[in-house]
């Protein structure tokens, strides 16, 4: 449904320990790619 309406996705993290931050990002990116969902925002820390 989100793809139909061109809704952007922002992958975020709710880790409860600093060592867990970002642990699931690669899996989520893979899932979105497999669904052919390309409308997402990516914020990079500079």
Order of alpha helices (4+ residues) and beta strands (2+ residues): beta-alpha-beta
